[in-house]
């Protein structure tokens, strides 16, 4: 705390108004400094979850051997949001504390300690402190920038106008510049001559410090009545000693330390952004575009030196659709040593995907149309960034995995099924429960060929229990059009209605006693909450369920 506020403050306010005291609201100063420390910490931590390339490297390079620790990397987006909310809360506390400080600086102006007071004279308008000083003006600008970033980060704004979100969210560079200037104003100061002017000085009439008895001092200098209950100086200050000195206190502004907090994470983030810009600067070559039923489009492409693991995702950026907007899509086909082709499936929902589809597919496209490779020169330029890690990479690291998809949420599992179709032996996985719930019977055609090939592969290898496929049709309209002879293997695995999750978990626990089952979900929030709740329940078979959920960062 400020050394100018003496340890005998309560005595001084009672005994004499002539003692050197700076009457500043100490609570406001404490809150402003404490909240500033929390803000510095969160401003440095909030950048780390956005280093997605670094997180993907840590996950895939086995630098983090513990599966439990790797699962924490999946919470990067949640951690980023938590830091943002914390910054908003403590910014409010910080602003409120400084408003109180500005008022107290003006009202309680003291000529004895001019260096400590931000006001220039008594009853100075506190608004001048906010708009004519470096800390005040930069603080106001930071509040405005933070307000824009908060409001534009809401779901409604991101969905309706992504460009607004993008522009305002990148104002964090301006925010950090203002933050660095904010602490350079020298508002908070510390005393430099504590030895010659220690806290507790009550007199300035000698050239050196010494200890004296307060009763002697009061008898010599004060003739005012003592507080009620005290008749003599001895009763008021029994056995009390205080240092006195003649030298005036000297103060100096604190050395700004905010840059020490944010420089490391900011440099790391800038280095990653530069690396990602260089990596994604070359457009991909689109091989084919396939239109699937129920407004789903598949894009197959190649790119030199592109490598990815099953379960990872990429972001697509098409300048012809939007100069800034990009969206994450899970890889449904990963490149391997024998083939360089990779692909994604897009659900046509929203203006971005609609414009993207119109650029890639002619208006007269039917249920299935494959555009030849020679026409790729007419495609718009398409850039990708990634791949980035996701929790579905862990599905191959469990001995038993339960994969649950809702509608287009099947895409994260498509690359895993494609990988098992190529070669399942290198992986730890020995049993896979695959549950897919759709409203429309035609939606199963997205990956019906893949499911049939996978089923036939394991039957031919005499491992029919390796993959347990269950398809659920939540709506019965069009059931007469079911799949047909081509997909006969899937007919016996198609059920009407929704899964009975409790019975399903009990059955899996019974046949996998004492094992750890990885639960992976990509679908509606209601489905995710149900599976999360069941995964946390204890069963009588000693089977443990570990829940994982897709969450794009």
C-alpha positions as CSV (number, residue, x, y, z in Angstrom):
1,X,0.0,0.0,0.0
2,X,1.1,3.6,-0.4
3,X,3.7,4.4,2.2
4,X,2.4,8.0,2.5
5,X,-0.7,6.6,4.4
6,X,0.8,6.1,7.9
7,X,0.3,3.3,10.2
8,X,-1.2,5.8,12.7
9,X,-3.8,7.0,10.3
10,X,-6.7,6.4,12.8
11,X,-4.8,8.3,15.5
12,X,-4.0,11.2,13.2
13,X,-7.5,11.7,12.0
14,X,-8.6,11.9,15.7
15,X,-5.8,13.9,17.2
16,X,-4.7,16.5,14.6
17,X,-5.6,17.6,11.2
18,X,-2.1,18.9,10.6
19,X,-0.4,15.5,10.3
20,X,0.7,14.6,6.8
21,X,-1.9,12.1,5.5
22,X,-3.2,11.5,2.0
23,X,-6.9,10.8,2.3
24,X,-7.3,8.4,-0.6
25,X,-9.8,5.5,-0.7
26,X,-7.5,2.6,-0.1
27,X,-10.1,0.1,-1.1
28,X,-10.3,1.6,-4.6
29,X,-6.6,1.4,-4.9
30,X,-6.5,-2.2,-3.7
31,X,-9.2,-3.2,-6.1
32,X,-7.6,-1.4,-9.0
33,X,-4.2,-3.1,-8.5
34,X,-5.7,-6.5,-7.7
35,X,-7.9,-6.5,-10.8
36,X,-5.0,-5.2,-12.9
37,X,-3.0,-8.3,-11.9
38,X,-5.9,-10.6,-12.8
39,X,-6.3,-8.8,-16.1
40,X,-2.6,-9.1,-17.0
41,X,-2.7,-12.9,-16.3
42,X,-5.8,-13.5,-18.4
43,X,-4.7,-11.3,-21.2
44,X,-1.6,-13.5,-21.5
45,X,-3.4,-16.8,-21.1
46,X,-6.2,-16.0,-23.5
47,X,-3.9,-16.2,-26.5
48,X,-2.5,-19.7,-25.8
49,X,-5.7,-21.7,-26.7
50,X,-5.7,-19.9,-30.1
51,X,-2.3,-21.5,-31.0
52,X,-4.1,-24.4,-32.6
53,X,-1.1,-25.6,-34.6
54,X,0.9,-25.9,-31.4
55,X,-1.9,-27.8,-29.7
56,X,-2.2,-30.2,-32.7
57,X,1.6,-30.8,-32.5
58,X,1.5,-31.5,-28.8
59,X,-1.3,-34.0,-29.3
60,X,0.1,-35.8,-32.2
61,X,3.8,-35.9,-31.4
62,X,3.3,-37.8,-28.2
63,X,4.9,-35.0,-26.3
64,X,1.9,-35.4,-24.0
65,X,1.9,-39.1,-23.2
66,X,-1.0,-39.0,-20.8
67,X,-4.4,-39.4,-22.4
68,X,-6.0,-37.5,-19.6
69,X,-3.7,-34.6,-20.2
70,X,-4.3,-34.7,-23.9
71,X,-8.0,-34.5,-23.2
72,X,-7.4,-31.1,-21.6
73,X,-6.2,-29.8,-24.9
74,X,-9.8,-30.3,-26.2
75,X,-10.9,-27.7,-23.7
76,X,-8.9,-24.9,-25.4
77,X,-12.0,-23.2,-26.8
78,X,-13.7,-23.3,-23.4
79,X,-10.6,-22.0,-21.7
80,X,-10.4,-19.1,-24.2
81,X,-14.0,-18.2,-23.5
82,X,-13.5,-18.4,-19.7
83,X,-10.5,-16.1,-20.0
84,X,-12.6,-13.7,-22.0
85,X,-15.4,-13.7,-19.5
86,X,-12.9,-13.2,-16.7
87,X,-11.4,-10.2,-18.5
88,X,-14.9,-8.6,-18.9
89,X,-15.7,-9.1,-15.2
90,X,-12.5,-7.8,-13.8
91,X,-12.4,-4.9,-16.3
92,X,-15.7,-3.8,-14.8
93,X,-14.2,-4.0,-11.3
94,X,-11.1,-2.2,-12.5
95,X,-13.1,0.6,-14.1
96,X,-15.4,1.0,-11.1
97,X,-12.4,1.2,-8.7
98,X,-10.7,3.9,-10.8
99,X,-13.8,5.9,-11.0
100,X,-13.9,6.0,-7.3
101,X,-10.2,6.8,-7.3
102,X,-10.7,9.7,-9.7
103,X,-13.4,11.2,-7.4
104,X,-11.2,10.8,-4.3
105,X,-8.2,12.3,-5.9
106,X,-10.2,15.4,-6.7
107,X,-12.1,15.7,-3.4
108,X,-9.2,14.8,-1.1
109,X,-6.5,16.7,-2.9
110,X,-3.5,17.4,-0.6
111,X,-0.7,19.8,-1.3
112,X,1.5,17.9,1.1
113,X,1.8,15.0,-1.4
114,X,1.3,16.5,-4.8
115,X,3.3,13.8,-6.5
116,X,0.9,11.1,-5.3
117,X,-2.3,12.8,-6.4
118,X,-3.4,12.5,-10.0
119,X,-5.5,15.6,-9.7
120,X,-3.9,19.0,-10.2
121,X,-6.0,21.0,-7.7
122,X,-8.8,20.4,-5.3
123,X,-12.3,19.7,-6.7
124,X,-10.9,19.2,-10.2
125,X,-13.5,17.7,-12.5
126,X,-12.9,13.9,-12.5
127,X,-13.8,13.7,-16.1
128,X,-10.6,15.6,-16.9
129,X,-8.7,12.8,-15.3
130,X,-10.4,10.3,-17.6
131,X,-10.0,12.2,-20.9
132,X,-6.8,14.3,-20.5
133,X,-4.4,11.8,-19.0
134,X,-2.7,8.9,-20.7
135,X,-4.1,6.2,-18.2
136,X,-7.6,7.7,-18.4
137,X,-7.8,8.1,-22.2
138,X,-6.3,4.7,-23.0
139,X,-8.6,3.1,-20.4
140,X,-11.7,4.6,-22.0
141,X,-10.5,3.4,-25.4
142,X,-9.9,-0.1,-24.1
143,X,-13.4,-0.2,-22.6
144,X,-14.8,0.7,-26.0
145,X,-12.7,-1.9,-27.8
146,X,-13.6,-4.6,-25.3
147,X,-17.3,-3.8,-25.6
148,X,-17.2,-4.2,-29.4
149,X,-15.3,-7.5,-29.1
150,X,-17.8,-8.8,-26.5
151,X,-21.0,-7.9,-28.4
152,X,-19.6,-9.1,-31.8
153,X,-18.6,-12.4,-30.3
154,X,-22.2,-13.4,-29.5
155,X,-23.7,-16.3,-31.4
156,X,-26.3,-14.1,-33.1
157,X,-23.7,-11.7,-34.6
158,X,-21.3,-14.5,-35.7
159,X,-24.1,-16.3,-37.5
160,X,-25.8,-13.3,-39.1
161,X,-22.6,-11.3,-40.1
162,X,-19.3,-13.1,-39.6
163,X,-17.3,-10.3,-41.1
164,X,-18.3,-8.0,-38.2
165,X,-17.1,-10.7,-35.7
166,X,-13.9,-11.1,-37.6
167,X,-13.0,-7.4,-37.8
168,X,-13.9,-6.6,-34.2
169,X,-12.2,-9.7,-32.8
170,X,-9.0,-8.8,-34.4
171,X,-9.1,-5.5,-32.5
172,X,-7.3,-7.4,-29.8
173,X,-4.0,-6.1,-31.3
174,X,-5.3,-2.5,-30.7
175,X,-6.4,-3.6,-27.2
176,X,-2.9,-4.8,-26.4
177,X,-1.3,-1.7,-27.7
178,X,-3.6,0.4,-25.5
179,X,-2.9,-1.8,-22.6
180,X,0.9,-1.2,-22.9
181,X,0.3,2.5,-23.1
182,X,-2.2,2.4,-20.2
183,X,0.4,1.3,-17.6
184,X,3.1,3.7,-18.9
185,X,1.2,6.8,-17.5
186,X,2.8,6.4,-14.1
187,X,-0.4,6.8,-12.1
188,X,0.6,4.4,-9.3
189,X,3.9,5.3,-7.6
190,X,6.0,4.0,-4.8
191,X,8.3,5.8,-2.2
192,X,12.0,5.8,-2.9
193,X,13.3,7.0,0.4
194,X,11.8,4.7,3.0
195,X,15.0,4.7,5.0
196,X,15.0,8.5,5.7
197,X,11.2,8.9,5.6
198,X,9.7,5.6,6.9
199,X,6.0,5.0,7.1
200,X,4.5,6.3,10.3
201,X,6.4,9.7,10.3
202,X,4.3,12.3,12.2
203,X,6.8,15.2,12.4
204,X,9.2,16.8,10.0
205,X,11.3,19.0,12.3
206,X,14.6,17.0,12.6
207,X,17.4,16.1,10.2
208,X,17.6,12.4,11.0
209,X,15.3,9.6,12.2
210,X,15.0,8.6,15.8
211,X,12.6,6.9,18.1
212,X,10.7,9.1,20.7
213,X,7.8,8.5,23.0
214,X,4.5,9.7,21.7
215,X,3.3,11.2,25.0
216,X,6.4,13.5,25.0
217,X,5.7,14.5,21.4
218,X,2.0,15.2,22.0
219,X,2.7,17.1,25.2
220,X,5.1,19.4,23.4
221,X,3.2,20.0,20.1
222,X,-0.5,19.5,20.8
223,X,-2.9,21.4,23.1
224,X,-6.2,20.1,21.7
225,X,-8.6,18.0,23.8
226,X,-8.0,14.2,23.6
227,X,-10.7,11.9,22.5
228,X,-13.4,10.8,24.9
229,X,-12.1,8.3,27.4
230,X,-8.5,9.7,27.4
231,X,-7.4,12.3,29.8
232,X,-3.7,12.1,29.5
233,X,-1.3,11.6,26.7
234,X,0.1,8.6,28.5
235,X,-3.3,6.9,28.5
236,X,-3.7,7.5,24.8
237,X,-0.3,6.3,23.6
238,X,1.0,4.0,26.3
239,X,4.2,2.2,25.3
240,X,3.9,3.5,21.7
241,X,6.9,4.7,19.7
242,X,7.1,6.2,16.2
243,X,9.8,7.4,13.9
244,X,10.2,11.0,13.0
245,X,12.2,12.5,10.2
246,X,12.9,15.8,8.5
247,X,13.4,14.7,4.8
248,X,10.5,15.1,2.5
249,X,9.2,11.8,0.9
250,X,10.1,11.2,-2.7
251,X,8.0,9.1,-5.1
252,X,8.6,7.4,-8.4
253,X,6.3,5.7,-10.9
254,X,6.2,1.9,-10.9
255,X,8.0,0.2,-13.7
256,X,5.4,-1.0,-16.2
257,X,5.3,-4.8,-16.1
258,X,2.3,-5.6,-18.4
259,X,4.5,-6.2,-21.4
260,X,6.3,-8.9,-19.4
261,X,3.0,-10.7,-19.1
262,X,1.8,-10.4,-22.7
263,X,5.0,-10.3,-24.8
264,X,5.7,-14.1,-24.6
265,X,2.2,-15.3,-25.6
266,X,1.7,-12.5,-28.1
267,X,5.0,-13.3,-29.9
268,X,4.1,-17.0,-29.9
269,X,0.6,-16.3,-31.3
270,X,2.1,-14.0,-34.0
271,X,4.7,-16.6,-35.0
272,X,2.0,-19.2,-35.4
273,X,-0.2,-16.9,-37.4
274,X,2.7,-16.1,-39.7
275,X,3.4,-19.9,-40.1
276,X,-0.2,-20.6,-40.8
277,X,-0.4,-17.8,-43.4
278,X,2.7,-19.2,-45.2
279,X,1.3,-22.7,-45.0
280,X,-2.1,-21.8,-46.3
281,X,-1.0,-19.3,-48.9
282,X,-1.1,-21.8,-51.8
283,X,-4.5,-22.9,-53.0
284,X,-5.6,-26.5,-53.2
285,X,-6.4,-28.4,-56.4
286,X,-10.0,-29.6,-56.4
287,X,-10.4,-33.0,-58.0
288,X,-14.1,-33.5,-57.8
289,X,-17.3,-32.1,-56.3
290,X,-20.1,-34.5,-55.4
291,X,-23.7,-33.5,-54.6
292,X,-25.2,-35.9,-52.0
293,X,-28.9,-36.2,-50.9
294,X,-30.3,-33.9,-48.2
295,X,-28.2,-30.8,-49.2
296,X,-24.8,-32.3,-48.6
297,X,-21.8,-31.6,-50.8
298,X,-18.5,-33.4,-50.9
299,X,-15.2,-31.9,-52.0
300,X,-12.2,-34.0,-52.9
301,X,-8.9,-32.2,-53.3
302,X,-5.1,-32.6,-53.2
303,X,-2.3,-30.4,-51.9
304,X,1.4,-30.8,-51.9
305,X,2.9,-32.1,-48.6
306,X,-0.4,-32.1,-46.9
307,X,-0.6,-34.6,-44.0
308,X,-3.4,-35.2,-41.6
309,X,-4.6,-37.8,-39.0
310,X,-8.0,-39.3,-38.7
311,X,-10.4,-37.1,-36.7
312,X,-8.6,-33.8,-37.5
313,X,-10.3,-30.8,-39.2
314,X,-9.4,-28.0,-41.5
315,X,-10.7,-24.5,-42.2
316,X,-11.9,-23.6,-45.7
317,X,-11.4,-20.1,-47.1
318,X,-12.8,-19.1,-50.5
319,X,-12.1,-15.4,-51.4
320,X,-14.8,-15.5,-54.0
321,X,-17.4,-16.2,-51.4
322,X,-16.0,-14.0,-48.6
323,X,-12.8,-12.1,-48.2
324,X,-12.4,-12.9,-44.5
325,X,-14.9,-15.6,-43.6
326,X,-13.6,-19.2,-43.1
327,X,-15.2,-22.2,-41.6
328,X,-14.0,-25.4,-40.0
329,X,-14.9,-28.8,-41.5
330,X,-13.8,-32.2,-40.3
331,X,-11.8,-34.3,-42.8
332,X,-13.9,-37.3,-44.0
333,X,-11.0,-38.6,-46.0
334,X,-7.4,-38.3,-45.0
335,X,-4.3,-38.6,-47.2
336,X,-2.3,-41.8,-46.8
337,X,1.1,-43.0,-48.1
338,X,-0.6,-44.4,-51.2
339,X,-3.0,-41.7,-52.0
340,X,-2.8,-37.9,-51.6
341,X,-6.5,-37.2,-51.9
342,X,-8.4,-35.8,-48.9
343,X,-12.0,-34.5,-48.7
344,X,-14.7,-32.9,-46.6
345,X,-18.5,-33.0,-46.5
346,X,-20.5,-29.8,-46.2
347,X,-24.1,-29.4,-45.1
348,X,-25.7,-26.6,-47.1
349,X,-26.8,-24.4,-44.2
350,X,-26.4,-20.6,-44.2
351,X,-25.5,-18.1,-46.8
352,X,-21.8,-19.0,-47.0
353,X,-22.3,-22.6,-47.9
354,X,-25.1,-21.7,-50.3
355,X,-22.8,-19.3,-52.2
356,X,-20.0,-21.8,-52.1
357,X,-22.2,-24.5,-53.5
358,X,-23.4,-22.2,-56.4
359,X,-19.7,-21.6,-57.3
360,X,-18.8,-25.2,-57.4
361,X,-21.9,-26.9,-58.7
362,X,-23.9,-25.9,-61.8
363,X,-27.6,-25.0,-60.9
364,X,-28.8,-28.1,-62.8
365,X,-26.9,-30.5,-60.6
366,X,-28.9,-33.6,-59.6
367,X,-28.5,-36.0,-56.6
368,X,-25.1,-37.1,-57.7
369,X,-22.7,-35.3,-60.0
370,X,-19.0,-35.7,-60.2
371,X,-17.2,-33.0,-62.1
372,X,-14.0,-34.2,-63.9
373,X,-10.6,-33.2,-62.9
374,X,-10.0,-31.3,-66.1
375,X,-12.7,-28.7,-65.1
376,X,-10.9,-27.8,-61.9
377,X,-9.3,-24.8,-63.7
378,X,-12.8,-23.2,-63.6
379,X,-13.2,-23.6,-59.9
380,X,-12.7,-20.6,-57.7
381,X,-9.5,-20.5,-55.6
382,X,-9.9,-22.4,-52.4
383,X,-7.4,-22.2,-49.5
384,X,-7.2,-24.5,-46.5
385,X,-5.6,-24.0,-43.1
386,X,-4.8,-26.9,-40.9
387,X,-5.0,-29.7,-40.0
388,X,-6.0,-29.0,-36.4
389,X,-6.5,-31.5,-33.6
390,X,-9.8,-32.7,-32.2
391,X,-10.8,-35.2,-29.5
392,X,-11.8,-37.8,-32.2
393,X,-8.2,-38.6,-32.8
394,X,-8.3,-40.5,-29.5
395,X,-10.9,-42.9,-30.8
396,X,-8.2,-45.2,-32.2
397,X,-6.3,-45.1,-29.0
398,X,-8.9,-46.9,-26.9
399,X,-9.4,-50.6,-27.0
400,X,-13.2,-50.1,-27.1
401,X,-14.8,-46.9,-28.5
402,X,-18.4,-45.8,-28.8
403,X,-18.9,-43.3,-31.6
404,X,-22.3,-41.5,-31.7
405,X,-23.3,-39.2,-34.6
406,X,-26.4,-37.1,-35.2
407,X,-27.1,-36.2,-38.8
408,X,-24.1,-34.5,-40.5
409,X,-22.2,-35.0,-37.2
410,X,-21.1,-38.3,-38.8
411,X,-18.3,-36.5,-40.6
412,X,-15.6,-36.8,-37.8
413,X,-16.1,-40.6,-37.8
414,X,-15.9,-41.0,-41.6
415,X,-12.1,-40.5,-41.7
416,X,-11.8,-43.0,-38.9
417,X,-13.9,-45.6,-40.7
418,X,-11.8,-44.9,-43.9
419,X,-8.6,-45.5,-41.9
420,X,-9.9,-48.8,-40.5
421,X,-10.9,-49.8,-44.1
422,X,-7.3,-49.3,-45.2
423,X,-5.6,-51.1,-42.2
424,X,-6.9,-51.5,-38.7
425,X,-4.0,-53.6,-37.2
426,X,-1.5,-50.7,-36.3
427,X,-4.1,-49.2,-33.9
428,X,-5.1,-50.1,-30.4
429,X,-8.8,-50.2,-31.2
430,X,-10.3,-53.7,-31.2
431,X,-14.0,-53.0,-31.0
432,X,-16.0,-50.1,-32.3
433,X,-19.6,-49.3,-31.6
434,X,-20.9,-46.9,-34.3
435,X,-24.3,-45.3,-33.7
436,X,-25.8,-43.0,-36.3
437,X,-29.1,-41.2,-35.9
438,X,-30.8,-39.4,-38.8
439,X,-34.2,-37.9,-39.5
440,X,-34.2,-38.6,-43.3
441,X,-33.6,-42.1,-44.8
442,X,-31.7,-40.5,-47.6
443,X,-29.1,-39.1,-45.2
444,X,-27.7,-42.6,-44.7
445,X,-26.6,-42.6,-48.4
446,X,-23.8,-40.2,-47.5
447,X,-21.6,-43.0,-46.3
448,X,-23.6,-46.1,-47.0
449,X,-20.9,-47.4,-49.4
450,X,-18.2,-46.9,-46.8
451,X,-20.3,-48.7,-44.2
452,X,-21.0,-51.7,-46.5
453,X,-17.3,-52.0,-47.5
454,X,-16.2,-51.9,-43.9
455,X,-18.8,-54.5,-42.9
456,X,-17.8,-56.8,-45.7
457,X,-14.1,-56.4,-44.9
458,X,-14.3,-57.6,-41.4
459,X,-16.6,-60.4,-42.2
460,X,-14.1,-61.6,-44.8
461,X,-11.4,-61.4,-42.2
462,X,-13.5,-63.4,-39.7
463,X,-13.8,-60.5,-37.3
464,X,-17.6,-59.6,-37.5
465,X,-17.5,-58.2,-34.0
466,X,-14.9,-55.6,-34.7
467,X,-17.4,-53.0,-35.8
468,X,-21.0,-52.9,-34.4
469,X,-23.0,-50.6,-36.7
470,X,-26.5,-49.4,-35.6
471,X,-28.5,-46.9,-37.7
472,X,-31.5,-45.2,-36.3
473,X,-34.2,-43.4,-38.3
474,X,-36.0,-41.0,-36.0
475,X,-38.8,-40.2,-38.6
476,X,-40.6,-43.0,-40.5
477,X,-41.5,-40.9,-43.6
478,X,-40.1,-42.6,-46.7
479,X,-39.3,-45.9,-45.0
480,X,-40.5,-47.8,-48.1
481,X,-37.6,-46.3,-50.0
482,X,-35.1,-48.0,-47.7
483,X,-31.6,-48.5,-49.1
484,X,-32.3,-51.5,-51.4
485,X,-30.4,-54.6,-52.4
486,X,-27.1,-52.7,-52.9
487,X,-27.0,-51.9,-49.2
488,X,-28.6,-55.2,-48.0
489,X,-26.0,-55.5,-45.2
490,X,-27.3,-52.3,-43.6
491,X,-31.0,-53.3,-43.6
492,X,-30.7,-55.5,-40.5
493,X,-28.9,-52.7,-38.7
494,X,-31.5,-50.1,-39.3
495,X,-33.9,-49.3,-36.4
496,X,-36.9,-47.1,-36.2
497,X,-37.0,-44.4,-33.4
498,X,-34.3,-43.2,-31.1
499,X,-31.7,-45.4,-29.3
500,X,-32.4,-46.4,-25.7
501,X,-29.2,-45.0,-24.4
502,X,-29.4,-46.5,-20.9
503,X,-29.8,-50.0,-22.2
504,X,-27.1,-49.5,-24.8
505,X,-24.6,-48.3,-22.1
506,X,-25.5,-51.2,-19.9
507,X,-25.0,-53.7,-22.7
508,X,-21.6,-52.2,-23.7
509,X,-20.5,-52.3,-20.0
510,X,-21.6,-55.9,-19.6
511,X,-19.6,-57.1,-22.6
512,X,-16.5,-55.0,-21.8
513,X,-16.1,-55.6,-18.1
514,X,-13.3,-53.7,-16.3
515,X,-12.3,-51.9,-19.5
516,X,-12.2,-48.2,-20.4
517,X,-14.5,-47.2,-23.2
518,X,-14.0,-44.0,-25.1
519,X,-17.3,-42.2,-25.8
520,X,-17.3,-39.8,-28.7
521,X,-20.2,-37.6,-29.7
522,X,-20.8,-35.2,-32.5
523,X,-24.4,-34.0,-32.7
524,X,-27.1,-31.8,-31.0
525,X,-26.5,-30.5,-27.5
526,X,-29.4,-32.6,-26.1
527,X,-27.7,-35.8,-27.4
528,X,-24.4,-34.7,-26.0
529,X,-25.8,-33.9,-22.6
530,X,-27.5,-37.3,-22.4
531,X,-24.3,-39.2,-23.3
532,X,-22.2,-37.1,-21.0
533,X,-24.5,-37.9,-18.1
534,X,-24.6,-41.6,-18.8
535,X,-20.8,-41.7,-19.1
536,X,-20.4,-40.3,-15.6
537,X,-22.7,-42.9,-14.0
538,X,-21.2,-45.8,-12.2
539,X,-22.1,-49.3,-13.4
540,X,-21.9,-52.7,-11.7
541,X,-19.5,-54.2,-14.2
542,X,-16.5,-52.0,-13.5
543,X,-16.5,-50.5,-16.9
544,X,-15.4,-46.9,-17.2
545,X,-16.7,-44.5,-19.8
546,X,-14.6,-41.4,-20.8
547,X,-16.6,-38.8,-22.6
548,X,-15.3,-36.7,-25.5
549,X,-17.1,-34.1,-27.5
550,X,-16.2,-32.2,-30.7
551,X,-15.7,-28.5,-30.1
552,X,-14.2,-26.4,-32.9
553,X,-11.9,-23.7,-31.6
